Structure formats: structure tokens, C-alpha cells
Amino acid sequence: MKTFPGPVTALDDFTIQVQRGEVLVVIGPSGSGKSTLLRCLNGLESIDSGRIVIDGIPLDNHEANRFAIRREVGMVFQAFNLFPHLSVLENINLAQRLVRGVRKSEATETTRVLLAKVGLSEKIHSYPDELSGGQQQRVAIARAVALHPKVMLFDEATSALDPEMIGEVLDVMRRLAEEGMTMVIVTHEMGFAKEVSDRVAFMVDGRLVEEAETQAFFTQPQQERTRDFLRQIL
């Protein structure tokens, strides 16, 4: 359970498991607790009760455990959160050197490989304000992947982008899924969700209303609240 002052119950009796290599898409109306869920999984928000375990490590109040979880869980936000005074190379290298402690030469090699993967090799010495929104988000994804996380969390990674830029970011996420990256994705892009996810979870008011394998979720939803939501967005 997770509550905020008010009181507001952001997560209520919420239980879910994600298997290694699985892509779980989380959907629901605004204010349903989707972003709070991801922030709790990454240790950015503490829970009031319950347990979070990632790759056998419990996320609790032990600082060593919290640091270990953050090393293994990458997160991409709606905002790109790049350092404006650092180049693309420096943004991606910094995370590797601070979190993983790798040498500059090793970090730079990893950065070059990842920028090629996201189609931005030519932007390696550019600064964030010289990039489009889609390019900045691809850099943010490369920065998160550079840490070799075991799980990637995406919180509406395309919501701040113009429509023509959404596809380029979804393409990068699609390739990560094809490579077997474990991913939890909050998104409103239902076509992408149908194509990439293994399972879909539907949340309302902090509660898990329904979860199912993707095809079954979209073709045979079991709950009336799920059917109402899908009728509105599809």
C-alpha cells in the first residue's frame, strides 16, 4: 500500500509479478496510480506496507538494498532529465562512471555502441538543446540501458513528444523488447501495447482491476470496468 497526505491512497492491495524477460504494460485512467507504481518499484517512493522484491533483493529501508535495486532498475521518465550543460557523450558516460564505476574509455565505448543502436551516432557531441524531443528521449533511454539494468521502467516515455517523434522512441523500446529486456511500461499507446507486451495490467484508483496475456486482455476482458475503458480508448 502507498498513501499520500490528504489522505490519498495511490496503491491499494496491489499484487503483481513480472517474470525475467517479460514485457508488462500498465494502463488505466489518469490518477490511477500507474506512475506511483513505477516510482515505488525504483525506490523513488517508499511504500507504507507490503513487499517489493527485484531479482531476489527486497526493496526495504536498508540503504545497501535500495542502492542495489537502483543499480539494477533503469527508468525513463516523461521528461528527458538530461543535464543541459553536458554533451550526449557526457550525459551517458556520467551515469556509467558514477553508478557502475567504469573507466572513461570503457564508458565511452558503451556509449558509442548504444548511440548507434538508437540511431544517434552523429549526435554524440551535441548538447540537449540541439536535439529534438524524440532524440533527447532516445538519449535518455541509451543512458538508462548503459547501466545494464535487469529491469527497465518506462513512465509515459512518449507523452511529452510531438506525434511525429513518438514512433522513433517506440522503435527503440520495441528493439529492447525483442532483445529480451524485462520491461514495465506505462503507456497510452495501445497499438504499441498490443504489439510488444506479453501481459497487460489495468489499474483504477490504485487497485489492480484486471491482468491477462495481451491477446486475451484486448479480445476477452473479464471485468466490466475494463471493457468500459477499452471502449473509450480503442
N, C-alpha and C positions, 0 to 999 in steps of 0.2 A: 504494500500500500504506500501511496505517496500523496501527501496533502500539502497545500499551501495556505498561508493565512487568509482568513475570510469567513469560515474555512472553505476551501475548495479541494475536493477530492479528485486528484488528477489521475491516479491509478487505483483501482478498487478490485481486490480479489483477482488480480491478473496473473495468469499462469500460462507460460508457453515455452516450448523447447525448439531450438534450431540445431539441426544436425550439421556436422562438418561438410562443407561443400554445397550446402543448400542455399537457395535464394528465397527469402521470405519477404513478401511485400505487405506492408501495413497500410490500410486505407481506413477512412472514416471522415465524418464531417469535421469542420473546424472546431477546435476546442475539445476534441475527443480524447486527447492525451497522447497522441502519436509522437510528437516531438519530446515530450517529457519521458516517454518510454525510452527513446534513444539516449537521452541525456543521462538517464539512470543506468543504462547498460554501459555507458562510457565512464561512469563515476563522476560526471559533472553535477549530478544531483544525487543526494543521499535519499534512500528510501526510509520510510517510517517503520515498516515491518516487512517480513518476508526475506527471501534469499535471492541473490544473483550469483551464478557460478558460470565462469567462462573458461573453457578448456581445463576444468578441474580446479581453477583458482576461485575461491569465494571472494566476492567484492564486499568487503566489510570495512570496519574502521581501522584496520591495521594498515599503516601507511605503505609498508612494503607491498602488500597485496594490491592496494589501489594503484601504486606506481606500475606494478607488473601488468595489471589489466590495461592501463593506458598505453603501455608499450605494445600490447597485442591487439588493441582495438583502434582501428582508424576511423575517423569521422569526417564527413564532408557536409558542410552547413549550407543553408540558403545563401548567406553572404559568403564571399570568397575568402575573406580573412587573410589575404596576402599582406606581407609587410610592404608598404608603398615605397620605402626607401631602399629596398633590396631588389636586385635583378631576379629574373626567373631562376637562374642558376643558384643564386644565393638563398632564395626562399626555400628551394628544395634541399639544398645542401645543409642549411642550418638545422632543419628538423633531424636529419640523419646524424649530424655531429652531436647535437645536444641530447637526443634520446637514445641513440644507439652507440654513440661514442666512436664512430668510424673515422678513419683518416680522411683528410680533404680529398686526396686523389681517388680514393675508393668511392666517396660520396659523389664526386663529380662524374665518375664513370656510370654509376647507377642513375644519376640524373639524366645523363645523355641518352641512356637506353630507354628510360621512361618517357622522355620528351619525344623520342622517335615513335614510341608506341601510341602516344596521344596526338601525334601529328603536329608537334610544335618545335621540332629541332631548330628551326630557323629563328625562334624567339628566345633562345637560351640567354641572350644578354639584354633582352628587353626588360622594361620595368612595367609593373601592373597597369599604370595609366596609359601605356602604349598598346594595351591589349583590349580586345572586345570582351564582353561579359562571358561569352562561351569559352574563349581562350583562357580567361582567368580561372574559370571553374575547372577546366581541364588541367591547369597547373595545380590547382588545389587538390585534385584527385591524384595527380602524379606525386605530389608531396606526401599525401597520406599513404600511398602504395609503397613509396620509397622506404618506409619503416618496416616493410614486410609483415604487416599485421595478419593475424589469424582470422579476424573478422573485420568487415567494412560496414560502417553505418552511413546511410545517406538520408539526410533530412531535407526533403523537398529540394534536391540539388539543382533543379531546373526552374524553380518558381520565380526566380529573380531575372530570368533571361527573356529576351525577345523571342517570339516564336521561331524565327529562322535559326536561332542559336541552340535551340533545345535539342535538335537532332544530333548535333556533333557531340554533346555531352552524353546523351543516351547511348551513342555508339561506343563510347569509351566504357561505360558501365556494362553494356552488352558483352564486350570483349572480356571484361573481368569475370563475368558470369560464365562465359564459355571456357575460361581457364580454370574454373573450379573454385573461385574465391567464395568464401562464406559471406553472405551479404544480407543485411536487413535494410530494406528500402521503404521509406515513407514517400509516397508519390501520388499525384492525381493523374498521371499519365496511364490510363487504363490499357491502351494498346500495348504499351511497353510492359506493363504488369503481366498481361496475358502471355506475351512472348517470352519473357525472361524468367519469371518466377516459377518456383516449384510449388509453393503454397502461398495462400493469401489469408491474412488475418483482418477482420473487420472490427473496429472499435467504436463505441459510443459511450460518452460520459465516463471515460476511464475504465470501462469494462470490455472484456473480450466477448463480443456477441456471437461470432462465428469464425471458424477457421477450417480450411479444407484445401485439398490439392487444387491447383489453379483451374483446371478444366471443370471440375465439379463445382467449384465456387461460383464460376460465372454462368454455368448452364443449369445447375440444380441447387441454388441456395436454399438452405433449410429454414432460415428464420425470416419472418415477415419483415422485420426491420431491415434485414439485408436486402431483401427483394425491393423494398421501397427505395433504398439508397441507390441500388443499381439501376432502377428505372429512371431515376433523376439524372444520372451521370452518363449513361450509355445511350 
